[in-house]
Amino acid sequence: MPISGTTADAIAVGGGLAGSAFALELARNGASAMIFERMRGPHHKVCGEFLSDRAQALLHYLGINVPALGGSPVETLCLASGAARASAQLPFAAVGISRLLLDEALLQAAQRAGAKIHRATSVERLEACGGRVRVQTAGASFECRAAALASGKHNIRCLPRPDAPMVGFKMHLRPAEATRAALMDVVHLIAFTGGYLGLCMIEEGTLSMAWIVSSDVLQSVGTSWTAQSAYFARQSPFFEELTNGATPDWEKPLAVSGLPYGFMRSETIAETIYPVGDQLAVIPSFSGDGTALALASGIAAAQAVLKGEGASSFQFRMLATCKPQFRRALIIDRVIADARLRRAGIVGARLFPSMVTMLVSATRLSGLDSLITSADART
Ligand SMILES: Cc1cc2nc3c(=O)[nH]c(=O)nc-3n(C[C@H](O)[C@H](O)[C@H](O)COP(=O)(O)OP(=O)(O)OC[C@H]3O[C@@H](n4cnc5c(N)ncnc54)[C@H](O)[C@@H]3O)c2cc1C
């Protein structure tokens, strides 16, 4: 395959949050950067669309005006399992905003900073060769000094992640007028046998619903929206109440399979290939901090490239910072999966709501700021 004449200092494989943050940070610091994104234009992604305070601060660092995107504020967390429920104040001001808007805003900011965006371009292969990186698409091959593996939930051939039994979904809904008040300012986390779901208002009165479910439960329930929403309503009177009269925006929910919760890529692919976002590590989705990790790792990888730090040292630093929060998040994930434990958890949360606020803080990826060297200078 011929080597393309166009090349750059660095290439991001994937134009999601991690890839765009990588290219944007490089471009605004004088390096040439390219992004290869397999989709033709703005697109929806499986995500609860809940933005933590850390994610908002990182976006601000990247020059994105989050309030101007018009999201919906979130102040309270409501937990439910069966007929039991409990509410607690979030320890920070969060916001609900669609990934359709957010990813596109970041991609365009990267372009304005000078990064070249190649849309509808799928990367087929990524490999180190002679101290450089070769990036192969369907029609051409490119060489660069460094690359970010930022393909998120999709694996690139030869660079697999472990297989896992959980499947993720997303649906957008128009809630009925009568349920709007109960949905505003709140992120609802509802557990059911085989998984859990999140409900969060985003821009323009849209209700974003994301859920994960084990593949064996999915097999018996069915994959259609009608079958799954009927199952959730049987499992949770609270879900039925909140979504009563809501109309889905799409015929089918978006889906992504094989979510490897707890995955941490500690092995180095090559010193010039930096895994970022979900290709670096996958925190359970209830924590609502996957986007913060994607942004922080994209920025930190760009800074590593700029200062000549290799991928092995970058990965070691990133994973060491995230490990304590990952451990706590995985324990909570196990509690959610066990009906008895989660019932006890909700009783505890009703008695001591401040305990929930504390647990939310405990699963925050709090060390991310220290990984970004020039954050203070720009905020
Ligand atoms: C059910 C669920 C709910 C979640 N809810 C939340 C939440 O509420 N809040 C939160 O903070 N996090 C949440 N997360 C986590 C969050 O969605 C991810 O951590 C985040 O999207 C990771 O960003 P990324 O840039 O690594 O990957 P992605 O956002 O997946 O972006 C990857 C990009 O790469 C492109 N791509 C893929 N393969 C190729 C290829 N071969 N060539 C070129 N381009 C390619 C894709 O099209 C995509 O645009 C949730 C996750 C799940 C599964």
PDBQT file of the ligand as one rigid body, heavy atoms in Angstrom, charges set to zero:
ROOT
HETATM    1  C1  LIG A 401     -24.129   2.371  28.934  1.00  0.00    +0.000 C 
HETATM    2  C2  LIG A 401     -23.052   3.392  29.166  1.00  0.00    +0.000 A 
HETATM    3  C3  LIG A 401     -23.361   4.576  29.828  1.00  0.00    +0.000 A 
HETATM    4  C4  LIG A 401     -22.348   5.522  30.069  1.00  0.00    +0.000 A 
HETATM    5  N1  LIG A 401     -22.690   6.679  30.694  1.00  0.00    +0.000 NA
HETATM    6  C5  LIG A 401     -21.738   7.606  30.964  1.00  0.00    +0.000 A 
HETATM    7  C6  LIG A 401     -22.083   8.823  31.572  1.00  0.00    +0.000 A 
HETATM    8  O1  LIG A 401     -23.256   9.091  31.857  1.00  0.00    +0.000 OA
HETATM    9  N2  LIG A 401     -21.096   9.727  31.839  1.00  0.00    +0.000 N 
HETATM   10  C7  LIG A 401     -19.782   9.458  31.530  1.00  0.00    +0.000 A 
HETATM   11  O2  LIG A 401     -18.911  10.303  31.818  1.00  0.00    +0.000 OA
HETATM   12  N3  LIG A 401     -19.420   8.314  30.893  1.00  0.00    +0.000 NA
HETATM   13  C8  LIG A 401     -20.374   7.389  30.594  1.00  0.00    +0.000 A 
HETATM   14  N4  LIG A 401     -20.038   6.262  29.920  1.00  0.00    +0.000 N 
HETATM   15  C9  LIG A 401     -18.646   6.075  29.474  1.00  0.00    +0.000 C 
HETATM   16  C10 LIG A 401     -18.318   6.929  28.232  1.00  0.00    +0.000 C 
HETATM   17  O3  LIG A 401     -19.329   6.785  27.257  1.00  0.00    +0.000 OA
HETATM   18  C11 LIG A 401     -16.974   6.485  27.621  1.00  0.00    +0.000 C 
HETATM   19  O4  LIG A 401     -16.030   6.309  28.637  1.00  0.00    +0.000 OA
HETATM   20  C12 LIG A 401     -16.466   7.518  26.626  1.00  0.00    +0.000 C 
HETATM   21  O5  LIG A 401     -17.347   7.618  25.544  1.00  0.00    +0.000 OA
HETATM   22  C13 LIG A 401     -15.100   7.118  26.086  1.00  0.00    +0.000 C 
HETATM   23  O6  LIG A 401     -14.705   8.054  25.111  1.00  0.00    +0.000 OA
HETATM   24  P1  LIG A 401     -13.696   7.624  23.952  1.00  0.00    +0.000 P 
HETATM   25  O7  LIG A 401     -13.334   8.867  23.245  1.00  0.00    +0.000 OA
HETATM   26  O8  LIG A 401     -12.637   6.758  24.526  1.00  0.00    +0.000 OA
HETATM   27  O9  LIG A 401     -14.545   6.652  23.003  1.00  0.00    +0.000 OA
HETATM   28  P2  LIG A 401     -15.839   6.902  22.096  1.00  0.00    +0.000 P 
HETATM   29  O10 LIG A 401     -16.673   7.958  22.660  1.00  0.00    +0.000 OA
HETATM   30  O11 LIG A 401     -16.443   5.542  21.918  1.00  0.00    +0.000 OA
HETATM   31  O12 LIG A 401     -15.233   7.434  20.724  1.00  0.00    +0.000 OA
HETATM   32  C14 LIG A 401     -14.489   6.602  19.863  1.00  0.00    +0.000 C 
HETATM   33  C15 LIG A 401     -14.570   7.155  18.454  1.00  0.00    +0.000 C 
HETATM   34  O13 LIG A 401     -13.717   6.380  17.608  1.00  0.00    +0.000 OA
HETATM   35  C16 LIG A 401     -14.390   6.108  16.391  1.00  0.00    +0.000 C 
HETATM   36  N5  LIG A 401     -13.811   4.868  15.852  1.00  0.00    +0.000 N 
HETATM   37  C17 LIG A 401     -13.985   3.614  16.321  1.00  0.00    +0.000 A 
HETATM   38  N6  LIG A 401     -13.265   2.747  15.601  1.00  0.00    +0.000 NA
HETATM   39  C18 LIG A 401     -12.626   3.469  14.653  1.00  0.00    +0.000 A 
HETATM   40  C19 LIG A 401     -11.739   3.133  13.587  1.00  0.00    +0.000 A 
HETATM   41  N7  LIG A 401     -11.366   1.874  13.361  1.00  0.00    +0.000 N 
HETATM   42  N8  LIG A 401     -11.264   4.124  12.792  1.00  0.00    +0.000 NA
HETATM   43  C20 LIG A 401     -11.624   5.426  13.000  1.00  0.00    +0.000 A 
HETATM   44  N9  LIG A 401     -12.486   5.804  13.988  1.00  0.00    +0.000 NA
HETATM   45  C21 LIG A 401     -12.962   4.825  14.806  1.00  0.00    +0.000 A 
HETATM   46  C22 LIG A 401     -15.848   5.982  16.783  1.00  0.00    +0.000 C 
HETATM   47  O14 LIG A 401     -16.715   6.220  15.691  1.00  0.00    +0.000 OA
HETATM   48  C23 LIG A 401     -15.953   7.065  17.861  1.00  0.00    +0.000 C 
HETATM   49  O15 LIG A 401     -16.328   8.320  17.339  1.00  0.00    +0.000 OA
HETATM   50  C24 LIG A 401     -21.016   5.289  29.643  1.00  0.00    +0.000 A 
HETATM   51  C25 LIG A 401     -20.709   4.092  28.955  1.00  0.00    +0.000 A 
HETATM   52  C26 LIG A 401     -21.719   3.168  28.714  1.00  0.00    +0.000 A 
HETATM   53  C27 LIG A 401     -21.372   1.920  27.960  1.00  0.00    +0.000 C 
ENDROOT
TORSDOF 0
